[in-house]
């Protein structure tokens, strides 16, 4: 059985006090969870150590990591630093990192390798922009991101990856991929993994949908065979919305 996962990416929101309060509220809401889905929150890195102290039923992720192990890289956060906070997951390759910080496939593959070397689970993001979908290049783009970032891994390593498909044109826009569009791309991703690693490995990989997933559309999205959860942005900043999405399973 694949793990059901709902991860909340807080992005650059909350100061420390409001972040702790939100984390407590999310953790308290887990007691009303009606599913076995794993709940994950990804606060800003400045909050991690303090937020970890209030979590009992929710796991913690970072939003990024450095592509180097250590050294003279001012402002970067290494995988060892992340590991020391109690975080278990790292979001890698979010579209905002690719676009605003020019992170390429080689850099992201290095980050994946570093995370796995420290037993941190990457949540690896892939997805196309609107022009690529409109030109019917979306499958090629997603396959290229998937293969360049992950297909150097062994079967055992790949089983520790969570994939997140995020149609970039649906992030923060209020536009959501239709249920059929989400299922189509998730099935494509699983097929490509199966072609390279076999069906057993492909069937073990959790593939999350990320792109304006909210309480009112989560149930329809999660009902798809190949949608194993969500990478949630804005709706993860309200504990009541986040738990509603979790319970959409």
N, C-alpha and C positions, 0 to 999 in steps of 0.2 A: 504493500500500500504506500502510495506517495504521501508525503507530509503535506497537510494543508497549512498554509502560512499566510498571515496578514501582517505586513510590516509597515510601520508608519515612519515616513521620512519627514522630519520636522523642518529640514532645510535651515536657512538662517533666520530662525524665529525663536523667541523666548530668551529672556535673560535667565540667570541661574535660579533665582527664587521662583519665577513663574514656571520654569522648566521642571523643577522639583515638584511643584504643585501639580502640574499636568501629569508627570510620571506617577505620582501617588494616585491620582484619579484614575488613570488607565489601569494601574495595578489593582486598585479596589474593584474596578469594573469587571476584572477577570473572574470574580466570584460568580458573576451572572452569565458566564460563558456557557452556551448550549451546544458547543462543538468541541472537538479535540484539536482544533486548529491552533498552531503555535502563534503566539502574539509577540511581535518584536517592535521596539521603538528605536529610532535612530536620532537621538538629540545632537545638538552641536557638540563638538569634541571637548569644549571647555566644561561641559556639564557632566561628563561621563562618570567620573569617580563618585561624585555626590549622588547622582541618580541611581547608580548601582546599589547604593545603601538602602533604597526604598523599594526595590523590586524583589518580589518573591515568586510571582506567577507570570512574569513577562520577561522576555530576553532582550538583550541590548545589542545594538549595532552602531557602528560609526558610519558616517556619510562618505568617507573617503579614507585613503591612506597614502603615505609617500611611496614612491616607486623605488626608493633606495632604502637600504637596511638601517643606516645611520650615517652621521657625518655632518659636514658643514652645509646644511640645507635649511637656512633660516625660515622659520615659520611652519615647517613641515611636521607631520605627526607620523611616527614610525609604527610598524606593526608590533614591535615590542612594547611601545608606549600604550598602544591600544589594548594589547593582551593584558597588560598590568592593571587596567581599569575594570576588568571583568567582562568586557564586551566579547561576544561570541561570533558576531557577523560583521562584515564590512561591505557597504555598497560600493561597487566599482563600475565605472563607465556610465554613470548617469548622463543623460543627454546634456544637462547643464555643464557637466565637467568636460564633455567632448566639445561642446560649442564654445563656452566662454573661456576655457582654460586649454583648449587645443590638445586635449589628450588623445593620442593616436593609439592604434591597435598594439604596437610594440610596447608602449608604456603600460597599457592596461594588462597585457599578458604578464609583464614583470610584476605588477601589483597582485595579480591572481597567484602567481608562484610564491611571492613573499607571504601572502595570507595563509596559503596552504601549509607552508613550512612552519607556521606558528599555530596550526590547528584552528585557524579562524576561517569561517565559512563565507566565501564571497557571494554576494547577491549581484550577479553580473547582468548589467542592463544593456539591451539592444533595442533598436527601433529606428524607423524612418521619419524623415521630415515630410511636410505636405507635398512639396514639389516632387519628391521621389515616389510617393504614392500616386500622384496624378500622372506621372510619366510611366507608371507601371513597373517601376524599378524596385519596389519595396521588398520583394522576396530576395532579389539579388543583394540588396543592401544588408538586410538582416542576416542572410547566410554569410556574407563576408565578415560582418562583425562577430558573428558566432564562431566561425572557423578560425579567424585570425586571433581571437582572444582566448579560445578554449581548446581547440582541437590538437594542441601540442601535449595535452594532459594524458595521463594513463587512465584506464577505466576506473580504478579505485579513486584517483584524484577527482575525476569528473563527477563521481557520485556525491562529492561534498560541495558541489556547486548548486546554487539556486539561480535560475535564470529568470530575469524580469523583462518581459516585452512591454515597451512603452512607445506607442505611436506618438512621436514628438508633437505632432499637430493637435494632440488631445491633452497635452499637459498644461494645466492651469488655464485652459481656454474655455472650459465648460462644455466643450465638445467631447463626446466619448465615442470610441469605436463601437460600432454595433456589436451585439452579441455574436452574430455570424462572422464579422470581421475579426473579432478577437479569437474565436475558435479556429478560424481558418489559419491564422498566423501561428497560433500555438501548436496546432497539428503539424504545420510545416516545420517548425522548429524541432518538434519531437521526431519527425521523420528524418530530418538531416542528422540528428544525433544517432538515430537507429542505423542509418546508412554507414556511419563511421565507427560506431561502438557496439552496435547490436541492439535488438529490441529490449532485452532485459535491462540494460543500462538506461536506455531512453525512457522506459516506463518507470524508472526509479527517480527521475529528475523532476523536481517541482518547478513548474513554470508559472510565474505570477504575471498578472496584468497590471500595468501602471499607466494611468491616463484618465484623470477625472473620474475615478471610481468613488462613488458616494453611497450613502445608505439606500437611496432610492433606485440604484441600478446594480448594486452588488449581487443581489440574488440571481438576477438574470445572467450576469456575467459568470458567476461561480457555478451555475448549473451546467456549463459546458464541460464536456468530457476531459478536455486538455487544459482547462484553466484551473490551477491548483491554489489560487489565492490572489492577493493583490499587494502591490507596492503603492501605498496611499500617501498622497501629499497633503493638500489643505485639510481634508476631512480628518486627518490624524491629529490635528491641533485641538480637537474637542473630544474629550473622552467618551461622551455619549454617542457621538457619531462613529467613532472608531469601533466601539463594542457592537454597535448595530451592524457594521460591515462584517465584523468577525462572525456574528451570529447569523449572517446571511447564508452561511453553509447549512 
